[in-house]
Amino acid sequence: MMKSASLMLLLLSCFASTSAFAWQAPTRELEEAEEQAFKRAVSQVAPSLVRIETVGGLDQVQNFLLGNGPTTGLVLSADGYVISSSFNFLSKPASILVTTTDGRRMTAKVIANDTVRSLTLLKVEADGLVPARAAVKESIKVGQWAIAVGRALDANAPNVSVGIVSALNRVWGKAIQTDAKVSPVNYGGVLVDVDGTVLGVLVPLSPQDNSTVAGVEWYDSGIGFAIPLTDVLATLDRLKQGKDLRAGLAGFTFSSTDMFGGDTKIDRVRYDSPMYRAGFKDGDQILELDGHKVTRPAQVKHVLGSKIEGDKLAITIKRGAETKQADLTLVGELPPFEAGFLGVLPTREKLAGVAEGVGVRWVYPDSPAAKIGLQPRDRIVKFRDQAITSAAQLIDQVSRVRPTEKASVVVRRDGKEETLEATLAGYPADLPKELPTSPIEAAAEGEVKKAVEKPDGKVEAEGDKKAEGSDKPRTGRFGEEVADSKNAWWAFVPESYNPAYGYSLLAWLHPPGDTLEATVYDSWKLEAERRGIILLGLKAANVGAGWQANEAEFVHETVVSFQKKYSVDAGRVVLHGYDKSGPFATHLAFKHRDVFRGLILAASLITERPPENLPEYRLQFQLICGSKDPAHAFLDRNANSLRALKYPANFTSLPDLEHRYPNADGVDAMARWIDSLDRL
């Protein structure tokens, strides 16, 4: 029996060795075949790739440092049209040089940009170039080989990364996704299949952001994107005309902010938009787009994601029991949103147990409200036939009426109701010279919870952080260093803090070289107590060097954490920059408009183009400096430019003040401006 067992083990061992040997050869052959296939694919596309070099330009954009090394482009036609990623030209270079595979080095001219897909069309004066072959879009399959190819590292040899097609129709229907590693130097290069046919052009993209640097942070991560070459070719003639391609806009927003769980009910139809001209209204529900049934906002965004200005859109909506269909021609730009102004400040009432309607705290002189006789202590109980239950709701309703349009206002005074009709105006640029403070009652003894007003108007209690050894939230002046970071913050919460009321939050960003903590605290303490303002001073990791791009999230997260700890009115969260901290503050305010609703810049210019004024983001500006400050005239022009975009913007000039932090009169003006952010 033992001999038989030993023989069996010997035979099994021999079989295993033979099997391993038998499988090794095919495995090596397969690897060699794959390698040869990849090399052939690269050699097929290589003649269509050019090396791009830029000369001069900016060092950074949106606090993002730009490289200045070579990048890649793809030949689209024999007569010199080349497509590349727009990221390669963010520096606005003085000149662009293109080198072809046969060694020709030529100056290129920017013809147009596709802002939807982050592409730029170039033209060189040449002929005999080798255009790329495009894969049929419908033939591209998830799981197939995908080879990322560029010509940046070596002018004579392409650089290559191998992966697969990991998804299709990504970033709202625009892109092919690959796990091949894609570095910024290869943006403008290509994604090809094993036959060397071009699947798409490599670009940085992000589903969450559409800024010029969105998606760059994912480089070499296994998440890369390519715009299908067939889509590029479909719009080539339009790009050749020299006009930038912009996203196609229909002109509406959704009631739900949940892209994947909400429904398709329309919150607003923008004035004079394609939707407006087609007769659609607030409250309509979208059923179909281009024949696709849609039930979630994400599905709508997916259909619209790849649409370009001038494209057609078939839309079907439901209104009550009826359906309505229309064919829209999408536009690249909507008229700036402008909210109407009634001319009142609402009372700051307790967040729980509020009576019906909204109280009038103050009436702006010569405003529509003053003209129809509204007075302090009146209560607005209806606006445009809508019952009013909160100040936030009233602000929203007033913003739906354009300047010069009429709206009905139902007011309760001394127990009697009266219906009035107001013709709304535009937001005033000037501050009220006198503005009474809004009284805040003392907190009840032992009160340790704060009321939080939810977007739907409901109120719930939320536990608050208490000072050590106390049953009250932490008040007064205090600070903290951030763990695992060189950042820090200091704060001042009014000693009279009552969590039953909503407070303003002023986030201070110091200039390089000096935190100005003592100056800001001493200047603002009294106003913070009087007007219910929480001060939050943020400190850069390197105070001398000032704020860096990678500190943006520290600021954002710290502000959000204070909103959770304290009772903060979401409509009165303000960023405050001075001098050279202004550009960083501006970038943050534009990036996080869902958090910051006000921006104060003292002796500092807006150097970044403002985004479109949108109804869902109520952003207001105050620019302030001394009359003898060299920046005075420029700040005045900044404010006028913001007003042209229909943003509420105030410019405050401080007599005889030179370039320094605002004096007591300036702090008073800034505090009054913060205290009036909830005007309507």
C-alpha positions in Angstrom: 0.0 0.0 0.0 2.8 2.4 0.8 4.6 1.7 -2.5 1.3 2.4 -4.3 0.8 5.7 -2.5 4.4 6.8 -3.2 4.0 6.0 -6.9 0.8 8.0 -7.0 2.5 11.0 -5.4 5.4 10.8 -7.9 3.0 10.7 -10.8 1.0 13.6 -9.5 4.2 15.6 -9.0 5.4 14.8 -12.5 2.0 15.8 -13.9 2.1 19.1 -12.0 5.6 19.9 -13.3 4.6 19.0 -16.8 1.4 21.1 -16.6 3.4 24.1 -15.3 5.9 23.8 -18.1 3.0 23.4 -20.6 1.4 26.6 -19.4 4.5 28.8 -19.2 5.1 28.9 -22.9 1.6 30.1 -23.8 1.8 32.7 -21.0 5.0 34.1 -22.3 3.7 34.1 -25.9 0.6 35.9 -24.8 2.7 38.6 -23.0 4.9 39.0 -26.0 1.9 39.3 -28.3 0.3 41.9 -26.0 3.6 43.8 -26.0 3.8 43.8 -29.7 0.2 44.8 -30.1 0.8 47.8 -27.8 3.9 48.8 -29.7 2.0 48.6 -33.0 -0.9 50.6 -31.6 1.5 53.4 -30.5 3.3 53.4 -33.8 0.0 53.7 -35.6 -1.0 56.9 -33.7 2.5 58.4 -33.2 2.5 60.3 -36.6 -0.6 62.2 -35.5 0.8 63.4 -32.2 2.6 66.7 -31.9 4.7 68.2 -29.1 3.4 71.5 -27.7 5.6 74.1 -25.9 4.3 77.4 -24.5 6.3 80.5 -23.9 5.5 83.2 -21.2 2.2 83.6 -19.4 0.9 83.2 -15.9 2.6 81.2 -13.1 -0.7 80.2 -11.5 -4.5 80.2 -11.9 -7.0 80.1 -9.0 -4.0 79.5 -6.6 -3.0 76.5 -8.7 0.7 76.5 -9.8 1.1 75.9 -13.5 3.9 73.9 -15.1 5.8 75.2 -18.1 7.0 71.9 -19.7 6.0 70.4 -23.0 2.5 68.9 -23.6 0.7 67.1 -26.4 -1.7 67.7 -29.2 -3.5 65.6 -31.8 -3.6 66.4 -35.6 -7.1 66.6 -36.9 -6.5 67.6 -40.5 -3.6 67.5 -43.0 -3.7 71.3 -43.3 -2.7 72.0 -39.8 -5.6 71.9 -37.3 -4.6 70.4 -34.0 -6.7 69.7 -30.9 -5.4 69.8 -27.4 -6.5 70.2 -23.8 -7.4 73.7 -22.7 -5.5 73.0 -19.5 -2.3 73.4 -21.5 -3.0 77.0 -22.2 -4.4 78.3 -18.9 -1.2 80.4 -18.5 -2.3 82.5 -21.5 1.1 82.1 -23.1 2.6 84.7 -25.3 3.4 82.1 -28.0 2.7 78.4 -28.7 5.1 76.2 -30.6 4.2 72.9 -32.2 6.8 70.2 -33.2 5.7 67.4 -35.6 7.1 63.9 -35.8 9.1 64.9 -38.9 10.9 67.6 -36.9 9.1 70.7 -38.1 8.7 73.3 -35.4 6.1 76.0 -36.0 4.1 78.7 -34.3 0.5 77.8 -33.5 -2.5 80.1 -33.2 -5.5 79.5 -30.8 -8.6 79.3 -33.0 -11.3 78.6 -30.4 -12.1 76.7 -27.2 -14.6 74.1 -26.4 -15.4 75.1 -22.8 -17.8 72.2 -22.3 -15.1 69.5 -22.9 -12.0 71.5 -21.9 -10.5 71.4 -25.5 -8.6 74.0 -27.5 -8.3 74.1 -31.3 -4.9 75.3 -32.7 -3.8 76.0 -36.2 -0.4 75.8 -37.7 0.6 76.8 -41.2 1.6 73.4 -42.6 0.4 70.7 -44.9 1.0 67.0 -45.2 0.2 66.3 -41.6 -1.2 62.9 -40.7 -4.8 63.1 -39.2 -5.8 60.6 -36.5 -8.2 57.8 -37.2 -11.3 57.9 -34.9 -12.9 54.9 -33.4 -16.7 54.5 -33.9 -18.1 55.7 -30.7 -20.7 52.9 -30.5 -17.9 50.3 -30.8 -16.1 51.3 -27.6 -16.8 48.8 -24.9 -16.1 48.7 -21.2 -13.2 46.4 -20.4 -11.3 46.7 -23.7 -7.6 47.7 -23.8 -7.0 51.5 -23.6 -3.6 52.9 -24.2 -2.8 56.5 -23.1 -0.2 58.1 -25.5 1.4 61.5 -25.4 4.5 63.2 -26.8 5.7 65.4 -24.0 8.7 63.7 -22.3 10.7 63.0 -25.5 10.1 64.7 -28.8 11.2 61.6 -30.7 9.4 58.9 -28.7 5.8 58.8 -27.4 5.2 58.2 -23.7 2.7 55.4 -23.0 0.5 54.1 -20.2 -1.7 51.0 -20.5 -5.1 50.3 -18.9 -8.7 49.5 -19.9 -11.8 51.5 -20.7 -13.4 51.5 -17.2 -16.6 53.4 -18.0 -18.5 55.2 -20.8 -20.5 58.4 -20.8 -18.9 59.7 -17.6 -18.9 63.3 -16.3 -22.5 63.8 -17.3 -22.3 62.0 -20.6 -19.1 63.7 -21.9 -16.2 61.3 -21.5 -14.7 57.9 -21.6 -13.1 56.8 -18.3 -9.9 54.9 -18.2 -7.6 53.5 -15.4 -4.5 54.1 -17.5 -2.4 56.6 -15.6 -2.7 60.1 -17.1 -0.4 62.9 -16.0 -0.9 66.6 -16.7 1.9 66.6 -19.3 -0.2 64.2 -21.3 -3.4 66.2 -21.4 -4.1 66.7 -25.1 -2.7 63.3 -25.8 -4.9 60.4 -26.8 -6.5 57.2 -25.6 -6.2 54.5 -28.3 -7.3 50.9 -28.8 -4.9 48.0 -29.7 -5.3 48.8 -33.4 -4.0 52.4 -32.8 -7.5 53.9 -33.5 -8.1 57.0 -31.4 -10.9 56.5 -28.8 -10.6 60.0 -27.4 -8.5 63.1 -26.4 -7.2 63.2 -22.8 -8.4 66.1 -20.6 -8.9 66.8 -16.9 -12.6 66.6 -15.9 -14.5 66.4 -12.6 -18.2 65.5 -12.1 -18.4 67.9 -9.2 -16.7 70.9 -10.6 -16.4 72.7 -13.9 -13.6 75.1 -13.1 -10.5 75.4 -15.4 -8.4 73.2 -13.1 -11.1 70.7 -12.2 -10.0 67.1 -12.2 -6.2 67.8 -12.3 -5.9 66.5 -8.7 -6.7 63.0 -10.0 -3.6 62.7 -12.2 -2.0 59.2 -12.3 -4.7 57.9 -9.9 -6.3 55.5 -12.2 -9.2 57.9 -12.9 -8.6 59.6 -16.3 -11.0 60.9 -18.9 -11.0 61.3 -22.7 -13.4 63.1 -24.9 -14.6 60.8 -27.7 -12.8 61.8 -30.9 -16.0 61.4 -32.9 -17.6 64.1 -30.7 -14.6 66.4 -31.3 -14.9 65.9 -35.0 -18.7 66.6 -34.9 -18.0 70.1 -33.6 -14.8 70.8 -35.6 -16.5 73.0 -38.2 -18.0 75.2 -35.5 -14.6 75.6 -33.8 -13.0 76.5 -37.1 -15.2 79.5 -37.3 -13.3 80.9 -34.3 -16.2 81.0 -31.8 -15.8 79.3 -28.4 -18.3 76.5 -27.7 -20.2 77.0 -24.5 -22.5 74.8 -22.5 -26.1 74.7 -23.8 -28.4 76.3 -21.2 -32.2 75.8 -21.0 -32.7 78.1 -18.0 -34.2 76.3 -15.0 -33.2 75.0 -11.5 -34.7 72.1 -9.5 -36.6 72.3 -6.2 -34.5 69.4 -4.9 -30.8 69.7 -4.2 -30.5 65.9 -4.1 -29.2 65.0 -7.6 -29.9 61.3 -7.2 -32.8 61.1 -4.8 -34.9 64.2 -5.6 -37.5 64.5 -8.3 -37.6 66.7 -11.4 -39.9 69.5 -10.2 -38.7 72.9 -11.4 -38.0 75.5 -8.7 -37.3 78.5 -11.0 -37.5 79.2 -14.7 -35.0 81.9 -15.5 -36.3 85.1 -17.0 -36.0 85.3 -20.9 -34.4 81.8 -21.0 -35.4 79.1 -23.6 -37.7 77.6 -20.9 -39.3 81.0 -20.2 -39.9 81.8 -23.9 -41.4 78.3 -24.3 -44.0 79.1 -21.6 -42.7 76.9 -18.8 -43.2 77.9 -15.2 -42.0 77.4 -11.6 -43.5 74.2 -10.3 -43.6 72.3 -13.7 -42.2 68.8 -13.6 -39.9 67.5 -16.3 -40.9 64.1 -17.7 -38.8 63.6 -20.9 -35.7 65.1 -22.5 -34.9 64.1 -26.1 -37.1 61.1 -25.8 -35.4 59.9 -22.5 -37.8 59.5 -19.5 -36.3 61.3 -16.5 -37.3 61.0 -12.9 -34.2 62.4 -11.1 -32.1 65.6 -11.5 -29.0 63.5 -12.3 -30.7 62.0 -15.3 -31.6 65.5 -16.6 -28.0 66.7 -16.0 -26.7 63.6 -17.9 -28.8 64.5 -21.0 -27.8 68.2 -20.8 -24.1 67.5 -19.9 -22.8 67.3 -23.4 -25.2 69.8 -25.0 -23.7 72.9 -26.6 -25.0 76.3 -27.3 -27.3 76.1 -30.4 -28.2 72.5 -29.9 -31.8 71.5 -29.9 -33.6 69.9 -26.9 -37.0 68.3 -27.0 -38.7 68.6 -23.6 -41.9 67.4 -22.1 -43.3 68.7 -18.8 -46.3 68.0 -16.5 -48.3 70.9 -15.1 -51.2 69.6 -12.9 -53.1 67.1 -15.0 -51.7 68.4 -18.3 -48.5 67.8 -20.3 -46.7 70.3 -22.4 -44.0 69.7 -25.0 -41.6 72.1 -26.7 -38.4 72.0 -28.8 -35.9 74.4 -27.3 -32.8 75.9 -28.9 -30.2 76.1 -26.1 -28.3 79.3 -25.4 -24.7 79.8 -24.2 -25.6 82.7 -21.8 -28.7 83.7 -19.8 -29.6 87.3 -18.8 -28.0 88.0 -15.4 -30.3 87.0 -12.6 -31.5 90.0 -10.7 -33.7 89.8 -7.6 -36.3 92.4 -6.8 -36.0 94.5 -3.7 -38.9 95.3 -1.4 -37.0 97.4 1.1 -37.4 95.8 4.5 -35.2 94.1 7.1 -37.0 91.3 8.9 -37.0 91.0 12.7 -34.6 88.5 14.2 -37.1 86.3 16.1 -36.5 83.2 18.1 -36.1 80.2 15.9 -38.8 78.2 17.8 -42.3 79.3 18.5 -42.4 82.1 16.0 -45.8 83.7 15.3 -47.4 83.7 11.8 -45.7 85.8 9.2 -42.5 87.8 9.4 -42.0 91.0 11.4 -40.7 94.2 9.9 -37.7 95.4 11.8 -36.8 98.4 9.6 -38.0 100.0 6.3 -35.5 101.4 3.8 -36.3 105.1 3.1 -37.7 105.7 -0.4 -38.0 101.9 -1.0 -41.1 100.1 -2.5 -42.0 99.1 1.1 -41.9 102.7 2.3 -44.0 103.9 -0.7 -46.8 101.5 0.2 -46.7 102.5 3.9 -45.0 99.5 5.5 -43.8 100.3 9.1 -41.7 98.6 11.7 -43.6 96.0 13.8 -45.9 95.3 10.9 -46.1 91.5 10.0 -46.0 90.3 6.4 -48.2 87.3 6.4 -48.5 86.7 2.7 -46.5 87.6 -0.4 -47.8 86.8 -3.9 -50.6 84.8 -2.3 -48.1 82.6 -0.5 -48.5 82.2 3.2 -45.2 83.3 4.9 -43.7 81.3 7.8 -40.1 82.4 7.9 -37.7 85.2 6.8 -35.9 82.8 4.6 -39.1 81.9 2.8 -40.0 85.6 2.4 -36.5 86.4 0.9 -37.0 83.5 -1.5 -40.4 84.7 -2.6 -39.3 88.3 -3.1 -36.3 87.2 -5.1 -38.7 85.6 -7.6 -40.0 89.0 -8.6 -37.9 91.1 -10.9 -37.3 94.9 -10.5 -40.2 96.9 -11.9 -42.6 94.0 -11.5 -45.6 94.2 -9.1 -46.4 91.9 -6.2 -49.1 91.7 -3.6 -48.2 92.0 0.1 -50.6 91.1 2.9 -49.7 93.0 6.1 -51.1 92.5 9.6 -51.1 95.6 11.8 -52.8 96.0 15.1 -54.7 92.7 14.5 -56.0 93.8 11.1 -54.9 92.6 7.6 -54.4 94.8 4.6 -53.5 93.8 1.0 -51.1 96.2 -0.7 -49.4 96.1 -4.1 -45.7 97.0 -4.4 -43.6 97.7 -7.5 -40.2 96.2 -6.6 -36.9 97.9 -7.3 -33.3 96.9 -7.7 -31.0 96.4 -4.7 -29.5 99.7 -3.5 -25.8 100.2 -3.7 -25.6 102.5 -0.7 -25.6 101.6 3.0 -28.3 103.0 5.3 -26.6 105.8 7.3 -28.4 104.6 10.5 -29.4 101.1 11.2 -30.9 100.2 14.6 -29.7 96.9 16.1 -32.0 93.9 16.3 -32.7 93.0 20.0 -31.7 89.6 21.2 -33.2 88.4 24.5 -31.0 87.0 27.1 -30.8 83.2 27.1 -32.8 81.4 29.7 -30.8 80.0 32.7 -29.6 76.5 31.9 -30.3 76.6 28.2 -27.8 74.3 26.6 -29.4 73.5 23.2 -29.6 75.7 20.2 -32.5 75.9 17.7 -31.5 75.2 14.1 -33.8 76.4 11.3 -34.0 73.9 8.5 -34.5 74.8 4.8 -38.1 73.5 4.9 -38.9 76.0 7.7 -39.1 73.3 10.4 -37.2 73.8 13.6 -35.4 71.2 15.6 -33.0 71.2 18.6 -29.4 70.3 18.3 -26.9 69.7 21.1 -24.3 72.5 21.4 -20.7 72.3 22.5 -20.4 73.6 26.1 -17.5 75.5 27.7 -15.6 73.2 30.1 -17.3 73.1 33.5 -20.3 75.1 32.2 -23.8 74.4 30.9 -23.5 77.2 28.3 -21.9 77.2 24.9 -18.4 78.6 24.9 -18.4 82.4 24.7 -15.9 85.2 24.8 -12.4 85.1 23.2 -10.7 81.7 22.7 -8.6 79.9 20.2 -7.2 76.5 19.1 -4.3 75.1 17.1 -5.3 72.5 14.5 -4.0 69.0 15.2 -1.4 67.7 12.6 -1.3 71.1 11.0 0.4 74.5 11.5 -2.9 76.2 11.1 -4.8 77.7 14.0 -7.9 79.9 14.7 -9.2 82.3 17.2 -12.8 83.3 17.9 -15.0 85.7 19.8 -18.6 84.7 20.6 -20.6 87.5 22.2 -20.9 87.0 26.0 -24.7 87.5 25.6 -24.9 84.6 23.1 -28.4 83.1 23.0 -28.6 80.0 20.8 -32.3 80.6 20.3 -31.4 83.3 17.7 -29.5 83.2 14.4 -26.1 85.0 14.5 -23.9 86.4 11.7 -20.5 84.7 11.3 -17.5 86.8 10.1 -14.5 84.7 9.0 -11.3 86.9 9.0 -8.4 86.1 6.7 -5.3 88.0 7.6 -2.7 89.4 5.1 0.8 88.0 4.8 3.1 89.0 7.6 0.7 89.8 10.4 -2.5 88.1 11.7 -3.8 91.5 12.9 -5.6 89.6 15.6 -5.5 92.3 18.2 -6.5 95.0 15.7 -9.5 93.0 14.4 -10.6 91.9 17.9 -10.4 95.3 19.4 -12.1 96.9 16.4 -14.9 94.4 16.1 -15.7 93.3 19.7 -18.3 96.1 20.5 -20.0 95.7 17.1 -20.1 91.9 17.5 -21.9 92.3 20.8 -24.3 95.0 19.5 -25.2 93.3 16.2 -25.0 89.6 17.0 -21.8 88.7 15.1 -19.5 85.8 15.8 -15.9 86.5 14.9 -13.7 83.7 13.6 -10.1 84.5 12.8 -8.2 81.9 10.6 -4.4 81.7 10.7 -2.3 80.5 7.8 0.3 77.8 8.4 3.0 80.3 7.5 1.8 83.7 8.6 4.7 85.4 6.9 4.0 83.9 3.5 0.3 84.2 3.8 -2.5 81.9 2.5 -1.7 79.0 0.1 -4.0 77.2 -2.2 -3.9 74.0 -0.1 -5.3 75.8 2.9 -8.7 76.5 1.3 -10.2 73.4 2.9 -8.9 74.3 6.3 -10.8 77.6 6.1 -13.9 76.0 4.7 -14.0 73.1 7.2 -13.4 75.4 10.2 -16.2 77.8 9.2 -18.6 74.8 8.7 -17.7 73.4 12.1 -18.6 76.7 13.7 -21.9 76.7 11.9 -22.6 73.3 13.5 -21.5 74.4 17.0 -23.3 77.7 17.1 -26.6 79.1 15.9 -25.6 80.8 12.7 -27.9 82.3 10.1 -26.8 80.6 6.8 -27.6 83.8 4.9 -25.1 85.9 7.0 -21.9 84.0 6.7 -19.2 86.4 5.5 -15.6 86.1 4.4 -13.4 89.2 5.1 -10.0 89.8 3.4 -7.7 92.7 3.6 -4.8 93.8 1.3 -3.0 90.7 -0.1 -5.4 88.2 1.5 -8.2 89.5 -0.7 -7.5 87.2 -3.7 -7.6 84.1 -1.5 -10.8 85.3 0.2 -12.4 86.0 -3.2 -11.5 82.6 -4.6 -13.0 80.9 -1.5 -16.2 82.9 -1.7 -16.6 82.0 -5.4 -15.8 78.4 -4.8 -18.0 77.8 -1.8 -21.1 80.0 -2.6 -23.2 77.4 -0.8 -21.5 78.5 2.5 -20.4 82.1 2.1 -23.1 84.6 1.3 -21.1 87.8 1.8 -17.6 89.0 0.9 -15.9 92.0 2.4 -12.7 93.2 0.8 -10.8 96.0 2.5 -8.2 97.7 0.3 -8.1 94.7 -2.0 -9.2 94.2 -5.5 -11.3 91.4 -7.1 -8.8 89.9 -9.5 -10.8 86.7 -10.4 -13.7 86.8 -12.8 -16.9 86.5 -10.8 -19.1 83.5 -11.6 -22.6 84.0 -12.9 -25.0 85.5 -10.3 -27.4 82.6 -9.6 -30.7 82.6 -7.6 -29.7 79.6 -5.5 -26.6 81.4 -4.2 -27.4 84.8 -2.6 -23.9 86.3 -2.7 -23.4 90.0 -1.8 -20.3 92.2 -1.8 -18.8 95.1 0.2 -15.6 96.8 -1.1 -14.1 99.3 1.3 -10.9 101.5 1.5 -9.6 104.9 2.3 -10.1 107.8 -0.2 -6.3 108.2 -0.3 -5.6 104.5 -0.9 -4.0 103.9 -4.3 -6.6 101.1 -4.9 -9.6 103.5 -4.3 -10.5 104.1 -8.0 -10.0 100.4 -8.9 -12.3 99.2 -6.1 -15.0 101.7 -7.2 -14.7 100.2 -10.7 -14.8 96.6 -9.2 -18.1 97.5 -7.5 -19.6 98.9 -10.7 -18.5 95.7 -12.6 -20.2 93.5 -10.0 -23.4 95.6 -10.3 -23.3 95.1 -14.1 -23.5 91.4 -13.4 -26.5 92.2 -11.1 -24.7 91.4 -7.9 -25.7 93.5 -4.9 -22.4 95.4 -4.3 -21.5 98.3 -2.0 -18.5 100.5 -2.2 -17.6 102.4 0.9 -15.0 105.2 0.7 -13.4 106.3 4.0 -12.4 110.0 3.9 -8.7 110.9 4.3 -7.7 107.3 5.0 -4.6 105.9 3.4 -3.7 102.2 2.7 -4.4 100.5 6.0 -7.1 98.5 7.8 -10.4 100.4 8.1 -10.8 102.8 11.0 -13.7 102.9 13.4 -16.0 104.5 10.9 -15.1 101.7 8.4 -15.8 98.9 11.0 -19.1 100.6 11.7 -19.9 100.5 8.0 -18.9 96.9 7.6 -21.0 95.9 10.7 -24.0 97.7 9.3 -23.5 95.9 6.0 -23.4 92.5 7.7 -26.4 93.4 9.7 -28.4 94.1 6.6 -27.5 91.0 4.6 -31.0 89.6 5.2 -32.6 92.6 3.5 -35.4 91.8 1.1 
